[in-house]
Amino acid sequence: MRFLVVEDEEKVARFVRRALEEESYAVDVVGDGEAAIDQIEVVPYDMIFLDLTLPKKGGLEVLQWLRQKGLKVPVLILTARTAVGDRVKGLDLGADDYLVKPFAIEEFLARVRALLRRGGVTAPLLQADDLTLDPVTHEVRRAGQKIELTTKEYALLEYFLRNPNRVLTRSMISEHVWDIHFDTFTNVIDVYVNYLRNKVDRGFKRPLIQTVRGVGYVLKA
């Protein structure tokens, strides 16, 4: 899944980005409200983390613009503002949750998982045939056999499992599994798909990850 962190404090932005990347999410970071809007207009993010005190355009303005555009992407406000009025205004403008800095990383990640469940991921276990992935424990099994994946392989598999029977182009995969500056003209995506196939398909009765020539890949459930 692909997230956007809108935060002008570099230390906080690095902290949040590192925590999310360790959970296998693809993360972009921008430092002001105008840059956030530019990013959101071209990238379909799965969640946005929004500071309120930002250069050029404030967080509440960005939030209001988001909802006026009809975008339903979950928004978690991360701010040092503690006043009840600020929280109420943020929630009334369309924020899904509100977390005051400084915060414990465990609570932050728990809120991320809660927002993802609220956004439609109702079952904690992702499954296609006899292949399962647990987003909480990051445990992957096929036919009951535990499979060890690298961070990038796990992120790639999770993206496939969240989009079963949907053809995913290399561009779509790069946007959600790699960062926005990824060079889609390299063969890195094909290499990682092959790595993943060797672990989740080889030795099992039916291959799940299939190639759509000239387009990309599809996980056939």
trRosetta pair geometry for C-beta under 8 A, 3 or more apart (Angstrom, degrees):
i j d omega theta_ij theta_ji phi_ij phi_ji
1 25 5.4 -36 72 -129 84 93
1 26 7.1 -161 94 30 35 82
1 46 4.1 -74 -171 50 104 163
1 47 7.2 42 149 6 125 100
1 116 7.6 -98 -65 -116 175 125
1 158 7.3 -67 -19 123 80 122
1 159 7.2 179 -50 -91 47 82
1 162 7.3 41 -68 16 92 172
1 176 6.4 -41 -123 -164 18 99
2 25 7.3 155 -101 -178 22 85
2 26 4.5 -26 -106 76 74 109
2 27 7.7 179 -157 -76 55 29
2 28 7.3 27 -179 -6 96 100
2 43 6.9 -111 132 168 141 114
2 44 7.5 89 65 89 128 62
2 45 5.6 -112 107 -127 91 59
2 46 5.5 119 54 4 58 99
2 175 6.0 -36 -68 144 160 75
2 176 4.6 -107 -36 -122 109 56
3 20 5.8 -94 51 -172 147 153
3 25 5.4 25 0 157 116 133
3 26 7.1 159 21 84 68 54
3 27 5.1 -16 68 -109 96 73
3 28 7.4 -169 94 29 50 68
3 45 6.3 76 -132 -164 27 106
3 46 6.3 -60 -74 62 64 87
3 47 4.9 -19 -116 69 95 89
3 48 7.1 169 -164 -88 71 32
3 49 6.7 36 171 -8 115 101
4 27 7.7 151 -95 -159 23 59
4 28 5.1 -20 -112 69 71 99
4 29 7.7 155 -163 -90 56 29
4 30 7.0 -6 -171 11 102 102
4 36 6.9 120 152 -142 133 84
4 39 5.9 144 -127 120 139 138
4 40 6.8 -98 11 -76 172 82
4 43 7.3 131 -66 91 121 129
4 45 4.7 -57 -10 -110 107 154
4 47 7.7 -167 30 97 67 49
4 48 4.8 -12 65 -116 101 79
4 49 7.1 -166 96 29 53 69
5 13 5.7 139 127 -142 130 81
5 16 5.2 148 -127 104 143 131
5 17 5.9 -111 13 -70 156 84
5 20 7.6 -165 -53 8 122 149
5 27 6.2 21 -10 -173 111 106
5 28 7.1 -174 26 91 72 47
5 29 4.6 -19 69 -107 105 78
5 30 7.6 164 86 26 57 57
5 49 4.7 -10 -116 63 67 115
6 29 8.0 169 -82 -156 27 54
6 30 5.7 -14 -113 69 70 90
6 31 7.8 158 -162 -103 56 11
6 32 7.9 -67 -164 83 93 9
6 33 7.1 62 -176 -97 133 51
6 35 8.0 164 -128 83 93 91
6 36 4.3 17 -109 -95 130 132
6 48 6.7 17 -5 -178 111 99
6 49 6.7 -178 26 89 68 59
6 50 4.9 11 56 -117 120 62
6 51 5.9 -136 108 23 78 79
6 54 6.6 -22 155 -96 104 147
6 59 6.9 146 108 -110 127 92
6 62 6.8 -146 160 120 171 172
7 12 5.3 -123 174 98 140 108
7 13 4.2 178 85 -79 119 90
7 16 6.7 121 -5 27 158 142
7 29 6.8 -49 45 -155 93 99
7 31 6.9 -41 91 -115 41 57
7 49 7.2 -15 -39 112 110 102
7 51 4.7 107 -108 -24 65 127
7 78 6.9 -24 -88 81 116 124
8 13 7.8 150 22 -43 3 125
8 31 4.5 86 -112 -170 64 83
8 32 6.3 55 -86 -74 111 62
8 51 6.5 -120 10 72 79 153
8 53 7.5 -94 34 108 124 74
8 54 5.5 152 -27 -129 120 67
8 55 5.8 116 -104 -2 149 95
9 12 4.2 52 90 18 113 112
9 13 6.4 168 85 -16 56 88
9 51 7.5 143 12 -99 94 161
10 13 5.5 -57 -143 39 31 114
10 14 6.2 32 159 -20 67 104
10 31 7.8 -14 -75 -103 73 123
11 14 6.0 -53 -149 34 28 109
11 15 6.4 30 152 -21 62 108
12 15 5.5 -55 -149 35 33 116
12 16 6.3 26 157 -14 67 107
12 51 7.8 91 106 -78 144 131
12 78 7.5 168 167 135 128 130
12 101 6.9 -29 -122 -121 136 145
13 16 6.1 -57 -146 40 28 106
13 17 6.0 27 157 -18 64 112
13 29 4.9 95 -176 -156 119 136
13 31 7.3 -53 -65 -91 157 82
14 17 5.8 -58 -142 40 27 111
14 18 6.1 28 160 -21 65 108
15 18 6.2 -57 -149 34 22 109
15 19 6.6 20 155 -17 60 109
15 105 7.8 -126 168 -87 99 111
16 19 5.8 -58 -150 36 30 111
16 20 6.4 23 157 -13 66 109
16 27 7.9 178 122 -160 83 146
16 49 6.2 -161 177 113 148 162
16 78 7.1 -44 -89 -95 146 178
16 108 7.5 -124 -121 176 85 152
17 20 6.0 -63 -149 40 29 106
17 21 6.1 24 158 -16 67 111
17 27 4.8 165 -140 121 81 148
17 29 5.6 -49 -74 -56 131 128
18 21 5.9 -58 -142 40 28 108
18 22 6.3 31 158 -22 63 107
19 22 6.0 -57 -153 33 27 112
19 23 7.0 16 151 -10 60 107
19 105 5.2 -151 -118 -150 140 117
19 108 6.7 38 132 95 158 134
19 109 6.6 -129 164 -65 116 106
20 23 5.7 -64 -157 40 37 107
20 25 4.5 -60 169 61 94 124
20 27 4.9 109 93 -71 131 135
20 112 7.5 175 -107 -116 94 164
21 24 7.5 59 -175 -75 38 13
21 25 6.4 -99 -88 63 36 69
21 26 7.9 49 -107 -112 79 25
21 27 5.6 -92 -60 11 88 125
21 151 7.8 44 162 172 75 140
22 151 7.7 -78 -141 -126 37 135
23 109 6.5 163 -65 -135 148 119
23 112 7.8 115 89 98 168 150
24 138 7.2 137 -9 -118 136 119
24 151 5.5 -160 -97 -167 85 77
24 152 7.9 179 -138 -86 89 24
24 154 4.9 -82 -117 100 151 111
24 155 4.1 -165 179 -72 96 88
24 158 6.5 110 125 8 133 146
25 155 7.2 171 -84 -121 18 115
26 155 6.8 110 -43 -174 85 141
26 175 7.6 141 109 144 158 38
26 176 5.7 161 23 170 141 31
26 177 5.7 -179 -53 -153 129 8
26 178 6.3 26 -121 68 129 8
26 179 6.1 -178 -167 -82 99 50
27 179 7.3 -32 67 -103 47 97
28 39 6.3 179 120 -158 145 143
28 43 7.1 59 7 98 157 171
28 45 7.9 -105 37 -98 116 116
28 179 6.3 130 -83 -153 77 90
28 180 5.3 38 -95 -16 127 120
30 35 3.9 -164 -173 116 130 118
30 36 5.2 -176 79 -71 136 63
30 38 8.0 161 -126 56 160 98
30 39 5.7 -151 -32 -20 144 142
31 35 6.6 37 48 45 56 148
31 54 7.7 165 157 -150 48 96
31 55 7.0 18 134 33 86 114
32 35 5.0 89 61 12 80 105
32 36 7.1 -137 100 -12 41 90
32 54 5.4 139 -142 169 49 102
32 55 4.2 -56 -114 73 114 90
32 56 4.3 61 170 27 129 120
32 57 6.8 96 159 34 86 74
33 36 5.3 -50 -149 29 36 118
33 37 6.7 35 156 -18 67 100
33 54 4.5 123 -40 104 91 136
33 55 7.3 -160 9 81 83 45
33 56 5.4 -157 48 87 87 89
33 57 2.9 -123 96 80 131 86
33 58 5.9 -1 -55 31 153 11
33 59 6.6 -141 -92 -72 111 38
33 61 6.1 52 -177 73 153 109
33 62 4.7 -140 -148 -54 98 114
34 37 5.9 -51 -153 33 35 109
34 38 6.5 37 149 -20 65 105
34 56 4.4 -70 -6 136 111 139
34 57 5.0 119 -50 3 69 119
35 38 5.5 -52 -150 35 36 116
35 39 6.4 37 152 -20 66 105
35 56 7.7 93 -8 59 80 151
36 39 5.8 -58 -152 36 30 110
36 40 6.2 25 155 -18 66 109
36 48 7.7 86 -165 -157 115 127
36 50 7.5 75 -149 -116 157 95
36 54 7.7 -15 -11 -179 132 165
36 57 7.7 -127 41 76 107 115
36 62 5.2 6 93 -134 138 143
37 40 5.8 -56 -141 38 31 109
37 41 6.3 36 158 -26 64 106
37 57 7.1 2 -15 71 123 157
37 62 6.2 -139 -59 -126 89 89
37 65 6.1 -20 -108 111 118 155
38 41 6.1 -58 -155 28 26 113
38 42 7.2 -6 159 4 59 110
39 42 6.6 -85 -160 46 30 91
39 43 5.6 -29 172 27 74 119
39 45 7.8 47 134 -43 103 125
39 180 7.8 -90 -140 -80 102 164
40 43 6.7 -74 -115 57 23 79
40 45 6.5 -61 -117 7 75 120
40 48 7.3 0 -94 -89 118 140
40 66 6.9 -74 172 -102 162 95
40 71 7.1 22 172 -139 121 176
40 73 7.8 -141 -143 30 111 154
43 175 6.3 -174 -140 -162 94 117
43 180 6.4 -63 -88 -104 143 120
44 175 7.6 63 44 140 82 141
45 48 5.7 79 112 -64 147 86
45 73 5.5 58 86 -148 89 151
46 73 7.0 177 -176 -142 12 100
46 74 7.7 1 150 34 56 99
46 116 7.8 25 155 -110 113 94
46 119 7.9 128 -177 121 81 163
46 176 7.8 68 -26 -132 122 99
47 73 6.5 179 -103 175 27 94
47 74 4.8 -23 -118 73 85 101
47 75 7.6 168 -166 -85 65 30
47 76 6.9 18 177 0 111 103
47 112 6.9 106 138 -143 171 87
47 115 6.3 96 -119 113 129 134
47 116 7.3 -64 -56 -74 134 82
47 119 7.9 -126 -78 -32 96 160
48 66 7.6 -136 40 -108 159 155
48 73 5.7 71 -9 124 104 123
48 74 7.3 177 28 93 68 53
48 75 4.9 -18 70 -110 100 76
48 76 7.4 177 90 28 50 65
49 75 7.9 161 -89 -159 23 57
49 76 5.2 -20 -110 71 70 97
49 78 5.4 18 178 -6 97 123
50 59 4.8 133 158 -153 102 110
50 62 6.3 -163 -143 87 131 130
50 63 6.3 136 127 -66 167 99
50 75 5.6 -4 3 -168 127 104
50 76 7.2 154 21 79 76 44
50 77 5.4 -42 75 -108 90 60
50 78 6.9 149 68 24 34 75
50 95 7.5 -127 55 -111 126 110
51 54 5.7 127 89 -62 101 96
51 59 5.4 -142 101 -70 43 136
51 77 7.7 106 -110 -163 18 68
51 78 5.7 -45 -81 80 66 82
51 79 5.7 126 -150 -89 60 77
52 58 6.4 10 176 -179 61 95
52 59 3.8 -106 -116 44 37 134
52 60 6.1 32 -143 -33 92 84
52 77 6.4 34 -52 -162 96 113
52 79 4.3 19 7 -104 107 142
52 81 5.8 -33 52 5 147 132
52 86 6.9 7 -127 -171 175 119
52 90 7.0 -82 -89 -87 122 125
53 58 7.0 -27 -116 -134 30 90
53 59 7.0 -25 -9 -5 25 112
53 79 6.9 117 1 -141 86 103
53 80 7.4 -34 14 38 129 99
53 81 7.4 140 -31 -39 106 109
54 57 6.5 -12 96 81 115 50
54 58 5.6 147 46 -128 87 36
54 59 5.4 116 -4 -48 116 76
54 62 7.4 18 44 -16 152 131
57 61 4.9 -111 179 85 92 135
57 62 6.1 112 123 -56 111 87
58 61 4.8 99 62 6 77 103
58 62 7.2 -139 103 -5 43 87
59 62 5.5 -53 -150 35 36 112
59 63 6.2 37 153 -20 68 106
59 77 6.8 106 153 -132 140 98
59 79 7.1 -140 43 -78 165 124
59 90 7.9 -3 118 -115 113 110
60 63 5.4 -51 -145 37 34 115
60 64 6.3 37 155 -20 66 104
60 89 6.6 -12 -122 133 136 113
60 90 6.6 -107 -100 -97 92 72
60 93 6.0 120 -156 14 85 174
61 64 5.7 -52 -146 36 31 110
61 65 6.3 34 153 -20 64 105
62 65 5.7 -55 -151 36 30 113
62 66 6.4 38 150 -26 64 104
63 66 5.6 -50 -152 29 32 117
63 67 6.7 18 158 -9 65 105
63 75 6.1 134 -120 157 98 166
63 77 7.7 -13 -76 -81 142 108
63 90 6.8 60 59 -147 178 72
63 93 5.0 79 118 122 121 124
63 94 5.8 173 169 63 98 100
63 95 6.0 -33 -142 -61 142 85
64 67 6.2 -61 -149 41 30 102
64 68 6.1 29 156 -18 66 111
64 93 5.3 -67 -76 -163 77 120
64 94 7.5 141 -96 20 40 120
65 68 5.8 -60 -144 40 28 111
65 69 6.3 28 157 -20 64 108
66 69 6.0 -67 -159 35 25 109
66 71 4.9 -82 -172 64 77 117
66 73 7.1 -90 -168 49 125 101
66 75 6.8 115 96 -60 165 141
66 94 6.8 -160 87 99 105 142
67 70 7.5 54 -178 -73 37 19
67 71 7.1 -98 -85 55 29 72
67 93 6.7 -176 13 163 145 68
67 94 3.8 -172 -70 -47 142 168
74 96 4.7 -45 -152 16 81 159
74 97 7.8 18 -180 8 104 99
74 115 4.4 127 179 174 155 120
74 116 7.5 -115 17 -71 159 45
74 118 7.2 110 -99 79 132 109
74 119 5.3 -88 -40 -68 122 129
75 94 6.8 60 36 118 135 85
75 95 4.9 -96 97 -128 108 64
75 96 5.5 135 53 9 58 90
75 97 7.9 -175 98 36 51 65
76 95 7.3 95 -118 -170 19 99
76 96 6.4 -51 -72 68 60 94
76 97 4.8 -12 -119 69 81 101
76 98 7.5 -171 -163 -75 60 24
76 99 6.3 14 173 4 104 111
76 111 6.2 114 -128 131 139 122
76 112 7.1 -68 -29 -87 160 67
76 115 6.3 -101 -59 -49 111 159
77 90 4.9 -15 -41 -178 165 147
77 95 4.8 -16 -26 -142 112 150
77 97 7.1 -160 26 97 73 51
77 98 4.7 -5 60 -116 111 69
77 99 6.9 170 86 28 60 62
78 99 5.4 -14 -105 72 68 99
78 101 6.3 68 173 -52 82 100
78 103 7.5 -105 -139 11 96 137
79 86 7.2 -120 103 149 147 135
79 90 8.0 -161 11 -74 143 156
79 98 7.7 -37 31 -161 104 86
79 99 7.9 131 25 80 59 53
79 100 6.6 -42 78 -119 64 55
79 101 6.4 -122 121 3 16 100
80 100 6.9 76 -135 -166 26 76
80 101 4.6 -49 -81 60 70 109
81 86 4.2 -88 139 133 132 172
81 87 7.9 -172 111 -49 101 68
81 100 7.4 -116 74 -122 44 93
82 86 7.6 79 63 45 14 130
82 100 5.5 59 -99 -139 76 143
83 86 4.6 94 70 0 92 102
83 87 7.3 -162 98 -4 52 83
84 87 5.6 -56 -155 37 39 112
84 88 6.2 38 151 -21 71 106
85 88 5.7 -53 -144 36 31 111
85 89 6.2 30 158 -19 65 107
86 89 5.9 -56 -147 37 28 109
86 90 6.3 28 156 -18 64 108
87 90 5.9 -59 -150 37 29 110
87 91 6.3 21 157 -13 66 110
87 98 5.0 124 -138 139 90 167
88 91 6.0 -61 -147 41 28 106
88 92 6.0 26 157 -19 66 112
89 92 5.7 -57 -142 40 28 111
89 93 6.2 25 158 -18 64 109
90 93 6.0 -61 -149 36 27 108
90 95 4.4 1 154 6 90 143
90 98 5.7 113 92 -96 137 122
91 94 8.0 167 -179 28 28 10
91 95 5.3 -76 -93 61 42 96
91 98 6.3 -71 -59 -33 96 127
95 98 6.0 73 123 -66 141 87
96 115 5.6 96 120 -127 139 113
96 118 7.2 161 -171 92 129 145
97 111 5.5 173 144 -173 161 119
97 114 7.6 96 -71 88 151 117
97 115 6.1 -104 -4 -73 131 117
99 103 5.1 9 166 -79 113 161
99 107 7.3 156 -135 122 125 109
99 108 6.4 98 -178 -103 168 77
99 111 6.2 -155 -63 24 130 172
100 103 6.6 136 79 -66 47 103
103 107 5.8 -110 175 74 102 118
103 108 5.5 112 116 -58 125 101
104 107 4.6 83 69 7 94 103
104 108 6.9 -161 93 -9 48 86
105 108 5.3 -52 -147 36 38 118
105 109 6.2 33 158 -16 70 104
106 109 6.2 -57 -148 39 28 105
106 110 6.3 30 152 -21 62 109
107 110 5.5 -55 -146 36 33 115
107 111 6.4 34 155 -20 66 104
108 111 5.9 -59 -155 34 28 109
108 112 6.6 31 148 -21 64 103
109 112 5.3 -46 -149 31 39 117
109 113 6.5 39 153 -18 66 101
110 113 5.8 -52 -151 36 33 110
110 114 6.4 35 150 -21 64 106
111 114 5.5 -51 -146 36 34 115
111 115 6.4 35 155 -19 66 104
112 115 5.9 -57 -150 36 29 108
112 116 6.5 29 153 -18 64 106
113 116 5.7 -55 -149 35 32 112
113 117 6.5 33 153 -19 65 104
113 135 7.3 156 -128 122 102 116
113 136 6.9 59 -136 -97 146 85
114 117 5.8 -54 -151 35 32 110
114 118 6.3 31 152 -18 65 108
115 118 5.5 -53 -144 39 34 113
115 119 6.2 33 154 -22 65 108
116 119 5.6 -57 -146 36 30 112
116 121 4.9 -5 146 31 87 133
116 135 7.7 -120 111 146 150 158
117 121 5.2 -81 -103 79 43 85
117 122 6.5 90 -164 -104 78 33
117 124 7.6 -19 -99 -82 115 74
121 124 7.7 73 146 -99 100 36
121 135 7.5 6 168 10 146 162
121 162 7.7 -43 -97 -122 111 107
123 126 7.6 139 98 -76 101 43
124 134 6.7 22 139 -148 96 76
124 135 6.3 -130 -171 42 70 97
124 136 5.9 -8 -172 -15 122 116
125 132 5.6 -16 -177 -162 110 110
125 133 7.3 148 -164 73 61 43
125 134 5.7 -31 -109 -96 76 70
125 135 8.0 -162 -101 4 28 80
126 132 6.9 144 81 -159 53 55
126 133 4.5 -16 63 61 105 97
126 134 7.8 -167 23 -76 76 22
126 135 6.6 79 -13 -39 109 97
126 158 6.8 116 41 -136 164 67
126 161 4.0 85 153 144 130 133
126 162 6.6 -57 -126 -65 140 65
127 131 6.7 155 -153 86 56 56
127 132 4.7 -13 -101 -103 88 77
127 133 7.5 -169 -71 23 46 66
127 161 7.4 73 -6 -157 10 117
128 131 5.1 -9 64 61 81 107
128 160 7.9 -65 -10 130 152 98
128 161 5.9 -136 -19 -121 112 82
128 164 5.3 170 -98 -109 119 130
128 208 5.8 107 117 -153 128 140
128 219 5.9 -68 -117 151 175 117
128 221 3.8 -109 -145 -106 97 101
129 206 7.0 -126 -153 73 170 123
129 208 6.5 -146 26 -93 130 120
129 221 6.1 -164 -26 -152 80 66
130 142 5.7 81 113 -166 90 65
130 143 4.6 37 146 -70 139 63
130 144 7.8 -49 -180 -14 110 64
130 204 7.6 -164 71 -158 122 134
131 140 7.6 -6 -171 -171 84 89
131 141 7.5 176 -148 93 44 49
131 142 4.7 -11 -100 -103 74 91
131 161 7.6 -134 115 -96 111 116
131 200 6.0 50 -124 -169 133 115
131 208 6.1 -61 -3 -26 147 165
132 140 7.1 174 90 -149 55 47
132 141 5.2 -2 56 58 97 89
132 142 7.6 174 19 -82 64 45
133 138 7.9 -18 -171 -150 85 37
133 139 7.6 172 -149 87 44 46
133 140 5.1 -6 -104 -104 78 82
133 154 7.8 144 -145 -156 126 81
133 157 6.2 161 -80 126 147 114
133 158 6.0 -157 140 -94 157 73
133 161 5.5 -168 27 7 132 172
134 137 4.5 12 106 44 131 94
134 138 6.7 -62 82 -6 81 12
134 139 4.7 18 35 49 119 85
134 140 7.7 -143 19 -67 72 43
135 138 7.3 22 -155 -76 24 54
135 158 7.0 92 -100 -131 91 124
138 154 6.2 6 -160 -155 103 148
139 146 6.8 -58 -166 -132 96 99
140 146 7.2 102 79 -160 57 57
140 147 4.6 -60 104 65 105 99
140 148 7.9 169 54 -78 108 15
140 149 5.8 41 21 -7 149 121
140 154 7.0 -147 -38 -117 133 87
140 157 6.7 28 -116 114 143 159
140 200 7.4 -69 161 -94 128 111
141 144 6.0 -11 172 -144 124 13
141 145 6.1 151 -159 70 78 35
141 146 5.4 -40 -98 -93 86 47
141 147 6.4 165 -103 5 28 87
142 145 5.6 -26 68 57 67 92
142 147 6.0 39 3 -32 97 129
142 200 5.7 142 -48 -150 145 71
142 204 6.0 -65 146 -81 133 148
143 204 6.4 176 -12 -123 130 112
147 199 5.3 113 -168 163 120 104
147 200 6.1 53 -157 -86 171 74
148 199 7.7 -113 66 -149 53 134
149 153 4.0 -138 -169 97 102 116
149 154 4.4 139 104 -61 128 78
149 157 6.5 -83 -122 3 167 138
149 196 7.5 28 -128 -115 118 79
149 199 6.4 141 -90 121 84 163
150 153 4.6 91 50 10 78 106
150 154 6.9 -140 90 -8 38 88
150 195 7.8 -23 23 148 118 142
151 154 5.8 -57 -151 34 27 112
151 155 6.5 26 154 -18 63 106
152 155 5.6 -50 -146 36 35 112
152 156 6.3 37 154 -20 65 106
152 177 6.9 85 -160 170 78 107
152 192 6.1 -84 132 -135 116 138
153 156 5.7 -56 -149 37 31 113
153 157 6.3 29 154 -17 65 107
153 192 6.5 -156 -90 -168 68 95
153 195 5.8 -104 -96 114 117 117
153 196 5.2 168 -150 -86 93 87
153 199 7.0 48 180 32 145 150
154 157 5.8 -57 -147 38 30 109
154 158 6.2 31 155 -21 65 107
155 158 5.8 -53 -146 35 29 112
155 159 6.5 31 154 -21 62 105
155 177 4.9 136 126 -139 112 88
156 159 5.9 -55 -153 33 30 111
156 160 6.7 31 150 -17 63 104
156 173 7.1 30 -131 -160 89 111
156 177 5.2 43 -85 -129 68 151
156 192 5.7 176 -59 140 162 120
156 193 7.1 -145 174 -86 143 60
156 196 5.7 -117 99 -64 129 148
157 160 5.6 -53 -151 36 36 113
157 161 6.2 29 154 -16 69 109
157 196 5.9 177 -66 -146 93 128
157 200 6.7 133 -114 -42 127 155
158 161 5.7 -58 -144 41 31 109
158 162 6.2 27 157 -17 66 108
159 162 6.0 -57 -144 39 29 107
159 163 6.5 -10 162 16 62 113
159 168 7.1 101 138 -130 109 163
159 173 6.7 127 116 -127 153 72
159 176 5.2 125 -121 116 135 131
159 177 5.6 -85 -20 -64 151 105
160 163 6.4 -89 -151 57 25 85
160 164 7.3 61 156 -85 66 57
160 168 7.1 -110 -100 3 67 149
160 209 6.7 -40 -143 -101 156 101
160 217 7.5 -48 -106 116 112 115
160 219 4.0 102 176 -35 107 139
161 164 6.5 7 -149 -58 37 93
161 219 6.7 -62 -73 102 45 168
163 166 4.2 -79 170 52 95 127
163 168 6.1 99 100 -66 143 115
163 219 7.3 112 88 34 70 110
164 219 5.3 -77 -122 92 63 104
164 220 7.8 93 -171 -138 84 12
164 221 4.1 8 -172 -15 134 129
165 218 6.7 30 -145 -179 23 112
165 219 7.2 -66 -37 83 37 64
165 220 6.3 69 -94 -124 68 48
165 221 5.8 -76 -40 28 95 92
166 218 6.6 -169 83 -131 27 94
167 212 5.1 -7 -134 1 117 165
167 215 5.7 -7 173 132 130 135
167 216 5.9 122 172 63 83 105
167 217 7.5 160 -152 84 61 23
167 218 4.8 -47 -96 -72 57 112
168 172 4.9 -126 -164 86 78 128
168 173 5.4 90 146 -58 117 92
168 216 5.1 -122 95 133 51 140
168 217 5.7 -22 61 67 93 74
168 218 6.7 151 10 -87 76 53
169 172 4.7 100 53 4 77 100
169 173 7.1 -143 95 -3 42 86
169 215 5.9 -86 -102 173 80 70
169 216 4.1 -152 -117 -43 30 140
170 173 5.6 -54 -147 38 34 112
170 174 6.2 36 154 -22 67 106
170 184 5.4 124 124 -160 109 102
170 189 5.0 149 -142 71 95 163
170 190 7.9 -27 -107 -47 122 80
170 216 5.3 -162 -34 -107 60 98
171 174 5.8 -53 -146 35 30 110
171 175 6.5 29 156 -20 63 106
171 184 5.5 2 -91 -118 68 154
172 175 5.9 -57 -150 34 30 110
172 176 6.4 5 161 -1 65 113
172 216 7.1 10 38 -123 107 169
173 176 6.4 -73 -146 47 27 96
173 177 5.4 -16 176 17 70 121
173 178 7.7 49 130 7 70 95
173 189 5.4 105 99 -141 136 130
173 216 6.8 167 -16 -156 118 126
173 217 7.5 43 -58 37 141 109
174 177 6.8 -67 -116 53 19 85
174 178 4.8 -36 -156 47 62 115
174 182 4.3 -155 -168 89 108 135
174 184 5.1 -106 -19 -88 162 92
174 189 6.4 -76 -66 -70 87 129
175 178 7.6 -3 -41 61 11 73
175 180 6.9 33 -129 -106 69 64
175 182 7.9 -141 -67 41 37 122
178 182 3.7 69 118 -71 134 150
178 188 7.8 76 -74 104 149 132
178 189 7.9 -97 -16 -79 131 93
179 182 5.8 142 63 -37 55 92
182 188 7.8 -116 -166 65 109 137
183 186 4.9 73 96 -10 105 105
183 188 8.0 92 70 11 84 123
184 189 7.6 7 -140 -13 65 135
186 189 7.7 123 91 1 78 78
187 190 4.7 -47 -172 43 82 117
187 191 5.8 91 126 -30 85 96
188 191 5.5 -54 -149 34 34 115
188 192 6.3 27 157 -15 67 106
189 192 6.0 -59 -149 40 30 105
189 193 6.3 32 153 -21 65 106
190 193 5.7 -52 -145 35 31 113
190 194 6.5 32 154 -18 63 104
191 194 5.8 -59 -156 36 30 111
191 195 6.6 35 146 -22 65 103
192 195 5.2 -43 -147 31 40 117
192 196 6.3 40 153 -19 66 102
193 196 5.6 -54 -150 37 32 112
193 197 6.3 37 150 -22 65 105
193 209 6.6 -170 -170 160 95 141
193 217 5.8 -168 -133 -64 145 160
194 197 5.5 -49 -143 34 34 114
194 198 6.5 39 156 -24 63 102
195 198 5.9 -58 -158 30 28 113
195 199 6.9 12 152 -8 62 109
196 199 6.0 -68 -156 41 34 104
196 200 5.9 -12 167 15 74 113
196 209 6.6 82 107 -28 111 168
197 200 6.7 -75 -126 53 24 81
197 201 4.6 -29 -162 31 69 127
197 202 6.7 85 141 -32 71 89
197 207 7.1 14 -150 -148 102 112
197 209 5.3 -120 -90 66 91 129
198 201 7.4 -18 -56 51 11 85
198 202 5.0 1 -149 -5 44 135
199 202 7.3 27 -33 31 12 101
200 204 7.7 -33 156 7 46 142
200 208 6.8 -57 129 41 111 120
200 209 7.1 82 81 -11 117 118
201 204 6.0 -109 -161 43 35 110
201 207 4.2 40 -159 -128 126 79
201 208 6.0 -144 -92 26 100 75
201 209 6.0 -106 -50 30 136 94
204 207 7.5 131 77 -79 97 45
207 210 6.7 115 117 -73 108 77
208 219 5.4 15 150 -158 98 80
208 220 6.0 -157 -160 56 55 69
208 221 7.1 30 -150 -84 108 50
209 217 6.0 0 -173 -178 91 122
209 218 7.7 162 -152 84 50 36
209 219 5.5 -27 -95 -100 65 73
209 220 8.0 178 -87 14 15 77
210 217 6.8 154 81 -158 42 71
210 218 5.4 -22 64 65 92 84
210 219 7.7 151 17 -101 75 23
210 220 5.4 27 1 -13 125 116
211 217 5.9 -43 -106 -104 47 76
212 215 4.2 -37 111 61 111 115
212 216 5.7 10 55 60 106 52
212 217 6.4 -176 12 -94 86 19
212 218 5.7 64 -34 -11 116 107
